């Protein structure tokens, strides 16, 4: 044995992953490598079982007031809508995999829609009045070449919707969800950055102006048209009898009252829709 040989043999091979400075393991986000993104997917928010039949409540209420349906029929329709919503909720699922957004739904016949990430053009977060009542967000995904949203998730929790939107847009640019992991869960450097500057903030006076000049004023005329169809000729007969009951001044006053109510409804609808 030579004099310069190591009597204890060669050193043991290093373990992997080796601990980094400060106790951070290799493979952590702060250790240099990118951690895999948290899995996005699952079911919609349970509030969707109320949001889906929401559009049926108003027509049923109008028919009930008009006397075209009985209370038992209205309750039966609402019960069927509730059961259908529950089954539809159980049969609806979505997930974001490595290369696409997958949406599966269907009560009897299953439908599977796959939206490749490279085709994603925009992701919109919509909060209508019924969504704001339950604190949820509707996510609409538009793809290149599509005339309508290719994918729609009717109700997600707000934080989940924000993470999904960030992941879709970042994955669209990078081509992979794994490469866009920082968009789902920001790094410490991104968390230390100051928040982005707010571009637009409407004052209450601007909302009132938007309501006065917007197209929601015509909703009153549409409501009168629907009432005319549901109530038969009662609306027409009512207006035809007005000249025999009111003098010209009264007719002008009634027209002014109807116009004021139409603008007030428009302002109220605009304020409720956009107030945050």
C-alpha positions in Angstrom: 0.0 0.0 0.0 1.5 3.4 -1.0 2.0 6.2 1.6 -0.4 8.6 -0.1 -3.4 6.2 -0.4 -6.6 6.7 1.6 -6.9 4.0 4.2 -10.7 4.5 4.5 -11.5 4.0 0.8 -13.2 6.3 -1.7 -15.8 8.8 -0.4 -19.5 7.8 -0.5 -21.6 9.0 -3.5 -23.5 12.2 -2.8 -27.2 11.8 -1.9 -29.9 13.4 -4.2 -31.6 15.7 -3.8 -28.9 17.5 -1.9 -30.1 20.1 0.6 -29.5 23.7 -0.5 -28.4 26.7 1.6 -30.9 27.6 4.3 -32.5 24.2 4.4 -34.3 24.4 1.0 -34.4 21.2 -0.9 -33.4 20.9 -4.5 -36.5 20.9 -6.6 -38.3 23.5 -4.5 -39.3 26.7 -6.2 -36.8 28.7 -4.2 -34.1 26.2 -4.8 -33.9 26.8 -8.5 -36.1 24.2 -10.1 -39.7 24.7 -10.9 -42.2 22.7 -8.8 -45.1 21.1 -10.6 -48.2 23.2 -10.6 -51.2 22.4 -8.4 -53.8 20.3 -10.2 -56.7 22.3 -11.5 -60.0 20.6 -12.2 -62.9 18.9 -10.6 -66.5 19.9 -10.3 -68.2 23.3 -10.5 -69.2 25.2 -7.4 -72.3 23.8 -5.8 -74.1 27.2 -6.3 -74.4 26.3 -9.9 -77.4 24.1 -9.0 -79.3 27.3 -8.2 -77.7 29.4 -11.0 -78.7 27.0 -13.8 -82.5 27.1 -13.2 -82.4 30.8 -12.3 -83.5 31.8 -15.8 -86.6 29.7 -15.5 -87.8 31.4 -12.3 -88.9 34.7 -14.0 -90.9 33.2 -16.9 -92.7 30.8 -14.4 -93.5 33.8 -12.1 -94.9 35.8 -15.0 -97.1 32.8 -16.1 -98.2 32.3 -12.6 -99.2 36.0 -12.1 -101.0 36.0 -15.5 -103.0 32.9 -14.5 -101.8 30.8 -17.4 -100.4 28.1 -15.0 -101.4 26.9 -11.6 -99.3 26.9 -8.5 -98.9 23.1 -8.6 -97.6 23.2 -12.2 -95.1 25.9 -11.3 -93.9 24.0 -8.3 -93.6 20.8 -10.4 -91.5 22.6 -13.0 -89.2 24.1 -10.4 -88.8 20.7 -8.7 -87.9 19.1 -12.1 -85.4 21.9 -12.7 -83.8 21.3 -9.2 -83.5 17.6 -9.8 -82.1 18.1 -13.3 -79.6 20.7 -11.9 -78.4 18.2 -9.3 -77.9 15.4 -11.8 -76.2 17.8 -14.2 -73.9 19.0 -11.5 -72.9 15.4 -10.7 -72.2 14.7 -14.4 -70.2 17.8 -15.1 -66.4 17.8 -14.7 -63.4 19.7 -16.0 -59.6 19.6 -15.8 -56.6 21.3 -17.1 -54.0 18.8 -18.3 -50.6 19.3 -19.9 -51.8 20.4 -23.3 -55.6 21.2 -23.1 -58.6 22.2 -21.1 -61.1 19.2 -21.0 -64.8 19.7 -20.2 -67.1 16.7 -19.9 -70.8 16.9 -19.4 -74.1 15.3 -20.3 -77.0 13.6 -18.5 -77.5 10.7 -20.8 -75.1 11.2 -23.7 -71.7 12.3 -22.5 -70.0 15.1 -24.4 -66.3 15.8 -24.1 -64.8 19.0 -25.3 -61.1 19.4 -25.6 -59.6 22.9 -26.1 -55.9 22.9 -27.0 -54.0 25.5 -25.1 -52.4 26.9 -28.2 -55.9 27.8 -29.5 -56.9 29.8 -26.4 -57.5 33.4 -27.5 -59.0 34.9 -24.4 -60.3 34.0 -20.9 -63.1 36.1 -19.5 -64.3 36.2 -15.9 -68.0 37.1 -15.8 -69.9 38.1 -12.6 -73.6 38.6 -13.2 -76.0 39.4 -10.4 -76.8 35.8 -9.7 -73.1 35.0 -9.5 -72.4 37.8 -7.1 -75.2 36.6 -4.9 -73.2 33.4 -4.3 -69.7 34.8 -4.6 -68.8 32.7 -7.7 -67.5 33.6 -11.1 -68.3 32.3 -14.6 -65.3 31.5 -16.8 -65.6 31.8 -20.6 -62.8 30.5 -22.8 -62.7 31.7 -26.4 -60.6 29.9 -29.0 -59.1 31.1 -32.2 -61.6 30.8 -35.1 -64.6 30.4 -32.8 -67.7 32.6 -33.1 -68.8 31.8 -29.5 -67.0 30.7 -26.3 -65.6 27.2 -26.8 -65.7 26.4 -23.2 -67.8 27.7 -20.3 -67.6 27.0 -16.6 -70.8 28.4 -15.1 -69.7 28.7 -11.5 -66.2 28.5 -9.9 -64.9 29.9 -6.7 -63.3 33.3 -7.3 -59.7 32.3 -6.4 -60.0 29.1 -8.4 -61.2 31.1 -11.4 -58.4 33.6 -11.2 -55.8 30.8 -11.0 -57.4 29.0 -14.0 -57.3 32.1 -16.1 -53.7 32.8 -15.2 -52.7 29.2 -16.0 -54.6 29.2 -19.3 -53.1 32.4 -20.6 -49.5 31.6 -19.4 -49.8 28.0 -20.8 -51.0 29.4 -24.1 -47.9 31.5 -24.4 -45.5 28.8 -23.3 -47.3 25.8 -24.8 -47.3 23.8 -21.6 -48.9 23.9 -18.2 -45.7 22.6 -16.5 -43.7 25.5 -18.0 -46.4 27.9 -16.8 -46.4 26.8 -13.2 -45.3 30.2 -12.0 -48.6 31.6 -13.2 -50.6 29.3 -11.0 -48.5 29.8 -7.9 -46.3 32.9 -8.0 -42.7 32.9 -6.9 -41.5 34.8 -3.9 -40.1 37.5 -6.3 -43.5 37.9 -7.9 -45.2 38.2 -4.5 -42.9 41.0 -3.5 -43.8 43.1 -6.6 -46.2 46.0 -6.0 -49.8 45.4 -7.2 -50.6 46.4 -10.8 -52.0 49.9 -11.3 -55.7 50.1 -11.5 -56.6 51.3 -15.0 -60.3 52.2 -14.6 -62.5 52.9 -11.6 -66.0 54.3 -12.3 -67.5 56.7 -9.7 -71.2 56.2 -8.8 -72.0 59.2 -11.0 -70.5 57.5 -14.0 -72.5 54.4 -13.3 -75.7 56.5 -13.2 -74.7 58.1 -16.5 -74.1 54.6 -18.0 -77.5 53.5 -16.9 -79.2 56.6 -18.4 -77.4 56.3 -21.8 -77.2 52.5 -22.0 -79.4 50.1 -23.9 -81.1 48.8 -20.7 -83.9 51.4 -21.2 -85.3 49.2 -23.9 -85.8 46.4 -21.5 -89.0 48.0 -20.3 -90.4 47.8 -23.9 -89.3 44.2 -24.1 -91.1 43.5 -20.9 -94.2 45.1 -22.2 -94.0 42.9 -25.3 -93.6 39.8 -23.2 -96.5 40.8 -21.0 -98.6 41.4 -24.2 -97.9 37.9 -25.4 -98.6 36.3 -22.0 -101.7 38.3 -21.1 -103.3 38.3 -24.6 -104.8 41.6 -25.6 -105.2 43.0 -22.1 -102.2 45.4 -22.4 -103.6 46.7 -25.8 -107.1 47.1 -24.3 -105.7 48.9 -21.3 -103.9 51.5 -23.4 -106.8 51.9 -25.8 -109.1 52.8 -22.8 -106.6 55.4 -21.5 -107.9 58.3 -23.7 -111.4 57.8 -22.3 -110.1 58.0 -18.7 -107.4 60.6 -18.9 -107.3 64.0 -20.5 -104.3 65.0 -22.7 -102.4 66.4 -19.7 -102.9 63.1 -17.8 -101.7 61.1 -20.8 -98.5 63.2 -21.0 -98.0 62.8 -17.3 -98.4 59.0 -17.6 -95.9 58.9 -20.5 -93.4 60.9 -18.4 -93.9 58.5 -15.4 -93.3 55.5 -17.6 -90.2 57.0 -19.1 -88.8 57.9 -15.7 -89.5 54.4 -14.4 -87.7 53.0 -17.5 -84.6 55.1 -16.8 -84.7 54.3 -13.1 -84.8 50.6 -13.9 -81.9 51.0 -16.3 -79.8 52.8 -13.7 -80.7 50.2 -11.0 -79.7 47.3 -13.3 -76.4 49.0 -14.3 -75.5 49.8 -10.7 -76.2 46.2 -9.5 -74.4 44.7 -12.4 -71.2 46.7 -12.2 -71.0 47.9 -8.6 -68.1 46.3 -6.7 
